[in-house]
Amino acid sequence: MWRIALAIIGLGLSASSAAASQHCRVPLADWQPREELHRVLEREQWQVVSIRLDDGCYKVKAVRPNGERLEALFDPGTLQRVTRGDHPKADDD
């Protein structure tokens, strides 16, 4: 009996950690277009290299005016950054 209980608990933990890995959970009807995110980023002096989908978010690769290459995730509904800070892009990417 305890083995069944442990198996059920293990399945529950696996499902909750998979759901927690998703950054953005916005219904498609509430998404703003990529073009709008591109405009927002350009106003903030980012040179956008690409905007793609990643785990329900917009994943942006961009370059700042000082040449620093960056990657960041944005909520497709609010266009707000969902990562904490910027992540320098690896040279081999």
N, C-alpha and C positions, 0 to 999 in steps of 0.2 A: 504494500500500500504506500509506504513512504517513497519507494522508487517512482511510482506514478506521480506523486506530489512533486518530487524533485524535477521530473521530466516536464511537468506542466509549468513549474516556475521557470525552468530554463528556457522553454519556448517563449514565455511571456517576456523575459529579459531580452531575448534575441529580437523579438518584434519591436520592443520599445526602443532599443538602441538603434535599430534600422530607421525607425521613424524619427528619432532624434538627430540622425545624420542629415536630414533634409533641412536646409536653411530657409527655404521659401515655400510657403503653402498658400499660394494665391490662386483662386479660380481663374481659368483662362479668360473668362469674360471681363475680369477686373484688371487684366494686364494693360500696361501702357506700351505703345510701340517702341521698338528699338531706336527708331529715328529720334524720338523724344529724349531718350537717355543719351544718345549721341549729342544732341543739342545742349543738354544740361552739362555734359562733361566738357564740351568745347568752351562753354561759358566759364568753366572753372580752369581753363587753360590746359586741358588734357588733349593730347593728340591721340585719338582713338585708333588702335591698330585692328582690333576685332571685338565684336560683341557676339557671344555664343550663349547657349543654354547649358547650365550645369546644375543638376540636382534641383530643378525648379527655379533657379535664379538666373539672372543675366550675369555672365562672367565676362568681364572687360579686361582686355590687355591694352595698355596705353603707355604713352611716354609723356613725362612732364617737360616743361620748357628747359629744365636744366639737364635733360638727357636721361634721367632716371627712368628705367623701365619698370612698370608696375602691373600687377594683377589684382582685381578686386571683384567681389560679388555684390550684386545689387538686387533688391527686392523688385520684381517686375510690376507690382501694384503701386508702390510709393516712389520707386526709383531711388530709395535711400540705400546707402552702403550697409551690408549686413555683416561684413567682416570687421574685425577690430583692427584698424590700421591698414597699411599697405604692405603687400608682400613683394619684395624684389623678385623679378623674373630670373630664372636660371639662364646662364649664357647659352646652354645647349638646347633650349626650347625652341 
